[in-house]
Amino acid sequence: MNIERDVIKNSEYIITYYQEKEKKLTNLEIQKLAYFLEAIYMVCTNEDYLYDEEFLAWNFGPVNTTIYNEYKIFGRMPIELKRKVIINPINLKYIEILYNLFSEFTPTELVNLSHANNSPWDEIYRASNGNIPKNMHIDKIKTKNWFGTLVEKKDE
């Protein structure tokens, strides 16, 4: 079995895992968690991406438009999946790390972390004087490197 790279399937895995822990997620939260999941994966594996898709720099931080469009019908309400999702066991390892790191974060704290000083989003924000150009991609390697400075890697 290989790692699942589809961004929607990964978002469903995250939502499902959180629901199993009796936590519900909004579109804002799934955006940040999907972004952090890719960062965790890249740091843990030293690969340069998890998803074949990009995150854009929006005012509230990193956003993947495919995820956004999939769940925008929920507005600010918790996302309810319409089907049962079986999580790929390889992805599950990284989702467990994600949950252990971020399950107690509020939506505001997730946004604040994605906006942290010198984060890839912050670099774009500062370079554009707070007027982020539309469709500005967040560099995955910068995300990997920045996130890697935040976590202590442990030998497995």
Helices and strands as residue ranges (DSSP letters): H 7-20, H 27-45, E 56-58, E 61-63, H 65-71, G 72-74, H 89-102, H 107-114, H 120-127, H 140-150
